[in-house]
Amino acid sequence: MNFDQSLIQDYWHLLCHRNELPQPGDYLRFETCIGDVVVFHDGNDLVVFDNRCPHRGALIYAGTHGNQAATCLYHGWTHSHGRMIVPHPENYRSCDLREAKLATFTTDWCGDFLFFSVTPRQQLYDQLSETAEILENISFNIGARADINAYVYDCYWPLAIENALEPDHISLIHPQTLSKLELEGGENIYHGLNSVWRAPVGNARLRKQLASLQRFFTIDYGYEGYMSVYLFPFTMLSSTYGFSYSLQNFFPRDARQDTTTFSSRLLVAPVRNEQAASTLSSFFSSTAQVNRKVFEEDHDVCKRVPRSAWSTQPLKFSSTSEAKIQHFRQSCRSHIEATNTLHQLHP
């Protein structure tokens, strides 16, 4: 098992917020180096499975998201309300159709955030450490999903993560988007494998405008500035003033091609009433467009960096604002060391 596969196997990964899939048939699909991972509202609950029909292994979903019954187009087998519905069951007298089930992954919740894992090394809250409280508070202050953006990053996933972990590039790569916030130095906080960056908004005019929007929301948690939460190994969650959150996944897709499945969802906070929703519609639309532009700008620079430029070793030339990168690489080294120890104990 290679480095990327072992990370997916051994850790919990944030997939979605409960309110992203409110209706039966809602689904999200992620391509990873161990195959597809689908989260699906089956009418009873959210189910996370490997996207394969238990009959002949055909893929059930082809899109990245939408609303569609979990019906295999090959022979019509359907998963609904916790069970498989098989057309013409009389033709399967020699089989025990009670054993026909989706291949599901292990799941757990942190607040209203759903995580999945394959064979986790530890319990979810142990992996999250003190970050769990932050995630719970965020999750209870999210009302709906306002935008979804998914495509393939033409780079190796740690390069995209490290780009998201440091602010030095913001003024050069995002001059008309993120740079306009004029973020101040801020502080880094570390919780086990995870890290948090909080930075005040330095642009006084934008700071005043953002503060004036607070009256339209019903939220009881949010940092009055820019906050970025990194969850080892593949997830970022960022926000300005807690009015919306960008949930980003960077799943390794194909190590041979050095590509990354990138997904960003704009999750918005609950608003006070319909009038507030009408007032904020253009704000959320603008936020979605800015987010998309930021990620396009990030992708454009990340694909210029070859995989050979990355390693788990500490940066040779490291600025103070790249401390989270050093922490990330240390986490990667710790994972490799622990994996090697396990292999020695259980060859």
URBELZI-V130706 format. One line per field, one symbol per residue. phi: phi as a letter, one per 30 degrees, with the letter a starting at -180 (. if undefined). psi: psi as a letter, one per 30 degrees, with the letter a starting at -180 (. if undefined). A space follows every 10 residues. Layout:
phi: ???
psi: ???
//
This chain:
phi: .deddddddc bdbdcacedd bdcejdbbbb dbdcjdbccb dcjcadccbc icdddbiddd ccddalbaed cdddbidbca hibdccdhdd dcddccdddd bddccdbacb iccccbacbd dbdeddddhd dedddedddd bbcaccabbb acddadeddd dddddbcede ddcbdcbddd dhddeibcbc bidcbbbbbd dddddddddd dddeddccbb alddlcbbcc cdcbbbbbac iidabccbcb ddcaddchcb dcbbccccdd cdaddddddd eddddddddd eddeddddde ddddcdeddc addeedcbdd dcdddddddd dddddddddd dddddbd
psi: kleeeeeeef lkkkelkeff ifkkfklkkk klfgakkkkk jgfelkkklg gkkfdggkke kflflajkki kkfeggkkkk hglkjkkhff fhffljfffj lkjllkllkj bgkkllldik fllefeefbf feeeeeeeeg hkelkflkkk akkilkefee eeeffkfefe eefhegceff fhkleakkkk jbfllkkkkk jfjeeeeeee effefflikg kkkiakkkkk jkfgkkjllj ggflkjjkki kkejfefhlk jkkkkjkklk leaeeeeeef eeeeeeeeee eeeeeeeeee eeffjleffk lflkkejklf fgefeeeeee eeeeeeeeee eeeeei.
//
